[in-house]
Amino acid sequence: MSNFSSSQLRLCSRPTIVHKRSIDILHDPWFNKGTAFSMTERDRLDLRGLLPPNVMSSQQQIERFMADLKRLEVQARDGPTDPYALAKWRILNRLHDRNETMYYKVLIDNIEEYAPIVYTPTVGLVCQNYSGLFRRPRGMYFSAEDRGEMMSMVYNWPAEQVDMIVVTDGSRILGLGDLGVQGIGISIGKLDLYVAAAGINPQRVLPVMIDVGTNNEKLLKDPLYLGLQQHRLDGEEYLSVIDEFMEAVFTRWPHVIVQFEDFQSKWAFKLLQRYRNTYRMFNDDVQGTAGVAIAGLLGAVRAQGKPMIDFPKQKIVVAGAGSAGIGVLNAARKTMARMLGNNESAFESARSQFWVVDANGLITEDRANIDPDALPFARKVKELSAQGLRSGASLEEVVRQVKPDVLLGLSAVGGLFSKEVLEALKGSTSTRPAIFAMSNPTKNAECTPEEAFSILGDDIIFASGSPFKDVDLGNGQIGHCNQGNNMYLFPGIGLGTLLSGSRVISDGMLQAAAECLAAYMKEEEVLKGIIYPSISSIRDITKEVAAAVVREAIEEDLAEGYRDMDARELRKLSQVSIFALRRDMWIHLFIWMIICGVDLIVRMSYELYNCICSRIISAHTHNSTGYTKDILIGNLTLLDDCNHLNLSDVVGTRVTVLC
């Protein structure tokens, strides 16, 4: 085992003092572990008689829960039209409400199965039905009615420290439109993945909904709707609410990272530009989606048997000019320009590789009232005749005439890549054209992998935003469906920013994350058409991305250090040390110590946990406190560098593990 410096060990979360006993512990999902409390713990915590007498291990609890889940996911359906996925969400949510530790254990151990339940695509259904599903408040709600009160409101949240906030205004949830206050579900789902993938302490995450009203007429008339039943604020009124929120959260938690999620396009870019140079924040729809798409686009180049440096030669047709589409375009152009020399001519050359089509057809410079964000990608009118195109040309026309290497969908229009569009792609000049149907949830995907492979054959690359199964092409051939999901990047971006202490989240840090993901796949996998890894690898992917983000923050002189490790110490870290630093945010345990009648709950890594327990044992060998075998642990691993820990207060203390 690697040695940890004192600075690295100091990264352990600080103890939290709680004054709870008896039934209060059982009703608190953070501390409750139900039938896994040992008899000794039941006596110490006044729980004897409040639980069935049979003590179960945490693994037995999980096995029982999984068996119940498989049985109940059918019975929990709310009628025959209720999807099984939503039934699974209900069962997992109930577990989250009563035993948070076990909830995250189940999620981590079964991430490939349950990520689509707590996140896309099922979270879309959850948000659509959230007013009916709401049982227990989770997160915070700031509304237009709270103007002038937000600075005091943030102190209603019990956590003294918050590391990650995911905030939405519910105006564009996935591709489902304005869901108002019900959009809180996306913030909760994203933070579940921060915990499962990046190991962020669940007591230090905060889902937030900013309710400025809704323009969804159905919700405005629904008597059961939980949000403000008024039309959305706009203009300066809207900005004043977001400004007040940002000032309030960064006043209480100066080092928090805020991820903006599912804001409508008209505000997504404006808010990003408004705050990104002042606060530690990023917009996942604009920047996260772009990073994942760039990684996939670079992977598609590799899958064609070409080096990634050939990316600027790719002809790319993009369907969709919303916040996600423009975000991808900007990132792709920057990536191409950087490969071409990063000068003015490089940017112009990169611009010429894109054809952008929205609901009104091909975007050209002569279009009236063109979106300023889309203007840099509008085709020049004088180019059109040479390409056989016209202003407002349909997607099918553009694909047929351009013969692109890549067809990229970020339109949120299900089935947009019709049979005619896919037939047109047969004329691609690429030996292995790529189709990216990236819109979420599943029903909004521009096409399915079955449609793509059946029309275009097996020599294509296919990726989607929501999960699809691979396609059996016959004769032992598999058409691989790659899920280009933002979850590959945003946990690592957040974790890397947190550990580096970077003042802002720069384009370079985001680029480093995307390139790390692009390089993650092995050459033999890419040549088979596999350009994104399996979600089962999400924790390993996250640690790689986080380390890349830390390195880039150090390179750009943005890193200020984390907790007791200042920027100078951080810069001295070797590659190995950066990964050791990263591990401190990972697998967590609970240790309960009864010291002077006060319960101390400490969250820490296995390594630090073992170090502390070892020091307790070591201290006992030189102490006659009567301390015997009350430390209920096994397989201790000693660390060499533990001498800085002052454990005199815990000698003779009972220590038990809460898993």
N, C-alpha and C positions, 0 to 999 in steps of 0.2 A: 504494500500500500504506500502511496506517495506521502511524503511528509508535507504538513501544512504549516505555513508560517503563522505567527501570532496574528498578523493582519488578516489573514484569510479566516482564521478561526473566529475572529471578532465579528465576522459577518453573520454569525448566528443571530436569530431573532431574539430580542430581549424578553425576559420572563414577563408574563402577564399575571397580575394578582387578581384572583377571583374570590368571592366570599359566597360560595354556594355549597349546599348540602342537600341531601334527601331528594325530594321530588323535584326540586328546582333543577338539579343536574339532569334528571331524566327528561325534563321538558326542554332542555337546551340542546339543540342538534349539534352544536359545536363540541360539547363535552360528553354528551351521552354516548355510551357504547352498549347499552342494553344488557342482554344476558351475558355479555363478555366480561362484566365486572366480576373479579374474583371475590371469594368470601372475605378475604382480608380487606379488600377495597370496600366491600359492602358494609363491613363493620366500621371502618375508618370514616366513611362518607355517609353514614346513617341511611344505608340503602337496604339493610337486611329486612326481609319481609315485603319489600316493594317490587321484587322481581321473582319470577319462577325460580325454584331452588337449583335447577340444573345449570351449571356454568358452562358456557360454550366458548370455544375459541373464535377469534375473528374470522378464521377461514371457514369454520362450520357455519357461522352466521351468513357469510357470503354464499356458500353452497346452498343454504336453505332459501336465501333470497332469490338466487338465480333459478332454483327449481320453481318457486312461487311465481316468478316473473314469466317463465315459459308457460305456466298453466293459466295465469291470470290475464296475460296479454290478449287472450281471446275474450274472456269474460268481462274485462274492463272496457270493452268497446261500448260506446254510447249509441247503441243501435247498429243495424247492419251497414249503414253508410259511413260509419266512423272508421277511419283507417287504422290498421293495426299499429302503425308507427305512433299515432297519437295516443293509443292505449298504452304503449310502452313508455311514452313520455310521462303520462299520468303516474304510472307505477314508480318510475325513477324519481319523479318530483316528490312523491310521498316519502320516499327514502331520504331524499335531500332535506325534507322538513323535519325528520326525526333523528337522523344519524348522519351528519355531514361527512364524517371521516369514512364511513363505509361507502357512502355515495361516491366519493372520489376514488376510493380503492376499486370499486366496481367499474367506474368509468375508465380509469387508467388501464386496468387489466383487460378490458374489452373495448378498447378505443375504436377499433375498426367497425365494430357492430353498433356502438352507441354514439359515436360522433355524429352520424346522420340523424340521430334522435334529438340530441341536445342542441344541435346546430343544423345547418341546412342539409336536407330540405324540410325536415319536420318542424323546425322552429318557425317556418312560415305559417304552417297550419296553427301552431300555438299562438302566434301573434294575431291571426285572424279571429281566433276564438278566445282571446285572453280574458275578456270581461267575464265570460262564463266559466273559465278555468281558474280564475283567481281564488286562492284560498288563504295564503299567508303572504304578507308583504315582504318583498325582497328588493333591496336597493333604496334609492331616494327619488322623489318626484319634486321637481321644481316647475312651477307653472307661472303663467302670465299674472296670476292673482298674487304671486309672492314677490312682485317687484318691490324692492326696498327692504326685503326681509332675508335675502339669501345669505348675507354675511353671518347672520345669527343662526340660520337654519343649518348650516354645515356642521355646527357644533352639536346638533341633535344626533349625528351619526356616532355610535359608541367607540369606534376604533380611533385610537390616538394617532395611528399612522396608516395611511393608505398609499399603496404603491401604484395601483392601476385603476383607472376609471374608464369605462366604456359608456359613452353618452350618445343618445339619439334624440331627435325631435319627432320621430315616427312618420316623417313626411314621405319617405320612399323606402319602405321595408322590403328588402330583396327586390323582386320585380312585381310586388303586389300592390304598390301604390301607397296612398296615405292611410295609415292605420291608427293614427293618433296615439293616445297614451298606451295602446296595446302593443306598441313597438318596444316596450321595455323588455319583452321576451328576447329580442336580439341581443340586447346588452347583457342579459343574464347568460345566454348561451355562449357568447364570445368569452366571457370571463370564466366560465366552466372550462373552456379550452386553455385559457391562460394557466389555470391551476393544473389541469391534467397534462398539458404538453410542456409547460415551462416551469412547473413546480412553484408558482407564485403562491404565497401563503393566502389561503382563502379568507382569513380574517383581515387581509389588507387589500381586498379588491372591492370595488363599489360600482354596481350597475346604476345608471342614471337615466331618467326620462325628463326631458324638458318639454312640458306641455304648453304649447302656445296656441292651442285650438286645433281644429281639423277642418278640412274642406271636403271630407267624405260625408256626403249627404245621408247615407244610411246610418252612420254613427251619430250624426247630429240629431236624428230622429229616434234613436234607440234608447228607450228608458233605462236599460241596464248598462249602458256605456259608462265607464268609470272615469272618463276624462272630462275636460272642459267642453261643454257643448256650445261652442262658438267658432266662427270662422277664424282661420289662422291669422296671426299678426303678420305684418309685412313691413318692409322698409326699415326705417330707423327704430320703430317700436320693437321689431323683431331683434335687431342687432343689440338693442339696449338690454334685452333679457339675456342673450348669450354672453354679452360682455360682463354683466353682473355675476352670472354663474361662474365664468372663468376667474374673475377676480376673487370670488369667495373661496373656491376650492384651492386655488394656489396661495391664498392667504393662510388658510389653515394647514395645508399640506404642500409646502413650497417645492418638494421634490417629486410630486406625483406625476405620472404620465397619463395624458388624456387621449384616448382614441375616439375620434369622431366616426360615427357609424350610421349609414343610411339616411343622410340628409339629402334632400332633393337637389338636383343639379344646380339650380339657380343660386343656392347658398353654399354648396360643398366647396367650390373653388374659392369663393370670396372669404369664407371663414378660415380656410386653410392659409390663404395669403395674409389674412388679418392677424393670425395668432402664431404662425409657425416660427417666426424669428424672435418671439417674446416668451413663449411657453414651450414646455416639453409636450408636444402634441403631434399627432399625425392623423390623416384621414384614410381609413383602411380601404374605402371604396375607390378613392383616387389613387393612392400610393401603394396600398397592399395588393389590390387587383392588378395594378400595373406591374409590380414586381413579380408576381406569380406568372403573369402573361409573358413577361420578358424571359423568365426562366424557361417557359415552355417553347417560346419562339427560338431561343438559342438551342434548346434540345432538339427542335425540329430540324434545324440546320445540321446538327450532328447526326441525326437519323438519316439524313440524305447522304451521309458519308463525306460531309464537308467540314472544314474547321469552322469554329464559331466566328472567326474573323471575317468569314464570308457573309455574315448577317446583313451588311449594308446592301448586298445584291438582291435580297429577297423582295419580291413584289407582293404587297399585302393589301388586300381589300378588307376594310373594316365596316361592319354593319352595326351602327349605333354611335351616336355622338353625344351621349349623356356624360355624367361625371366619370363613370368607369371607362367609357370609350375614349374620352379625351385624355384621361389620366394615362391610359395605355399608350396612346399615340405620342404624348409628350415624352414618356419614358423610353419608348422605342426609338424615337428620333434622337434623343440624347445619347442612347447607347450606340446607334449607328454613327452619329457625328463623332463620338469619342474614338471609335475605331478608325475613322477617316481623318483624324487630325485635330478635331475639336475647334475648328475655325469657322468663319462665316460661310465659306464655300462648302464645308462639310455639312453644315446644318441645312443648306439649300439642297445639296445632293440627297441628304437623308429625307427631306420633305417630299421629294419627287417619287419616293417609293411607296406612298400611301394613297389609296383612293377611299374616301369616306362616304358612306351612304347612310342617310337617315330616312325618316318617314316620308320626306319629300324628294327622295332620290339622291343622286350624286351631288355632293356639295361643291359648288363652284364659286369663284370670286364675284360673279355678277348676281348672286342670289340676294334678294332684298331681305333686310333685317337679319343678316347672318349673325349667329352667336359669335361674339368676340373670341371665345375660347376655341372655336372650331376654325376661325379664319386662317390661322397659319397652315391648315391642312386642306384648304379649299383649292381645287384644281384651277389652273390658269385657263381662261377661255381659249386662248390661242393654241393650247395644247390639244384641245378636244377633237378637232377635226382629224388630226394626224392619228389619233387613237380610235377613231370611229365612234366617238361618244358625243353626248350632248348634255347640257345643263339639265339636272333632274333625271338623268338616266336611271332606270330601275336596277336593282341589285343583279338580276339575271343578265341584263345588258352589260353591266360593268364587268361581271365575272367572265362573260363570253369574250369580250374585247380585250381585257387586260391579261387574261390567262395567268392568274396569280399563282405564286408559290404557296400562299397562305390565305385562307378565308377565315376571318376572325369575327365571331359574333358576340356583341355586348349590347344587344338591342332590347332584351327582356320581352321579345316577341316569340312565343312558342311556335315552332314549325316554320320560321322565316326561311330557313334553308330548304326550300321546297324541292320536289323532284326536278323541276326545270332548272333551278339554281345549281343543284348538284350535277345534273347532266352537263351544264355549261362548264363546270369545273373539270370535266374530262379533257378539256382542251388546254389544261395547265401545261406550261413549259417545264414544270418541275417533274423530275422522275418519281417523286414521292410527295405529292401535295399534302398540306396539313389543314385540318378542319378543327377550329376551336369554337365549340358551341358553349360559351362560358356563362350564359345567363342562368340565374337562379330564381326560384326553386326549379325542380325537375320539369314542371309543366311549361316553364318559360324557356327551356333549352331550344336553341334554334333548329336542332334536329337530333335524332337519336343515333347511337352508333350503328344500330341495325340498318337504318336508312342509308347512312353514309357508306358502309361497307357493301351493302347490296347493290348500290348504284355505281360506285367507283371502284369496286374490287378490293383486294387485300393489300395493295401497295400504297397505303395512305397512312397518315398519322391522324389519330382522333383524340381530342381532349374535350372535357366538359367541366362545367362548374359544379354540378351536382353529380352524385355517384350513379353510374350505370354499370351493369355487368359486362364482362368481356363477351365478345361475339364468337360463337363457334362457326368457323368458315368451312368446316369439312376437311377431310384428308389430313386431320391432325393439326390444321392451322388455326391459330387464335387471332382474332382481331382485338387488339388491346385497347381498352377504353381508359384513358388517363384522366384522373380527376385533378384539374388545375384549381385547387381550392385555396383560398386565402389563408387557411389554417396552417399551411406550410411555412408562412412567413411571419404573420403578425405576432405569434407568441415569442418567436426569436428576436424580432425587432424590439418588442417591449422589454424582454429579459436583457438583451444586450445594452439597451439604453439605460436600464436601471443599474446594471452592474458597472457600466462605464461612468455613470454620473454625468453623461453628456448634457450640455446646457440646452441643446436643441437636437432635433432629429433631422440630419442633413440629407441632401440628395445622395451624397457619397455613401452614407450609411445604408440607405435603402438600396442603392446599386450593389453594394457589397453583399447584402442579403440575397438579392436576386441572383447574382453570379454564383454565390455559394450553393444555392438550390440547383442552378443549372448544371453545376459541376458535380453534384452529389451522385448522379446516376453513372454506373459503370458503362464503358463503351459497348460491351456486348449486349447490355440491356437496351441501350438507346438504339442500336442497330435492329433490334427486334420490334421497335416502335414504342418502347416504354420510356417516356420522357419525364414522368413524375413518379416519385416513389410511392410505396404503399403507405396508407395512413397508419398501419401498425408500427411504422418506423418513426412516428411523429416526434417522440421524445428525443431520439438521436438526431433527427433533422433540426429540431429546435436548438439543441446545444451547439450544433455546427453553425447555424445561422447566428446565434447569439455571440459566439466567439468571433465570427467575421465582423459583426457590428461593433464589438468592443475594439477590435484591432483598427477598424477604420476611424472610430472616434478618437483613438489615441493618435493615429496618423494625422488627422485633421486638427489636432490640438484642441479638441472639444471636450475631452474627458476631464472631469473634475474629481473623480474617485467616488467611492461608495461607502457610506457610513464612516468608519474609522480609517479607511484606506484612502489617503489623499491622492491627488493626481500624480505626484512624483513617484509614489510607491507603485501605482498602477502601471506607469510607463516602464518600470523596471521588470515587470513580469515577463517571463519567457512564455512561449507558446504553451508549454505544459502547464505553467502556473495559471494562465488564462482559463484553461479547461478546469483546473482545480477550483478556481474562483467561481466558475459557472456551477460546479457541482454543489456549491453551498446552497443553491436555490432549489435543490432537487428533493429526493425522497425524504419526506418528513416523518418524524415520530412525535408522539406526545410522551412527556415524562411528568408524572405527578410527584411532587415532593411536598411532604407535610413538614413545614418548618415553622416552629413557634406557633403552631395552630393556624397558619395561613397556607392556602393551597397555591402553589406556583405551577403554572403550566408553561412548559418550554417547548417550542417547535425548533427542530434542528435536523441536521443531516445525520445519517448513520455514523459517519466518522466522528463527528463531534460528540454525539451521544455516547459512543463507545469510549471516547477519550475521557469524558466526565465521569462515567461510571467506573472506569479503571482508576481514576484518581481517587474516587470515593473509597474503593477497595484498598488502594495503596495507603490512603490516609488512615483507614481503620486499622491497618496492621501496626501502626504506631500510636494507637489510641485505645484507651480502655473504657470505651463508652458502653460496653455490653452489646455493641452492634454485632449481629450474627449473620444469618442467611436470609435477611429480609429483602435483599436486592433480587428481584424476580427477573433476571436476565440471563442470557446464555451466549456462548460463542463470542466473547469479548475480543476485540482487536485493539491492541495497544497502539497509540500514536506516540511518536518520539517527542513531539514538541508540544507538551501540555503544561509545562512548568509555569506559564504565565497565569493559569487559571487559579483563582483563589477559592478553594472549596472547603475552607475551614467551617463554614456555616452549615454545610450539608453532611458532615461526618455524623454517622449514627442515624441518618435519615432513611426512612423507607422509600424505595424507588420502585415504581412499577411502570410497565410499558402499556400505553393505551394505543392500540393499533387501529 
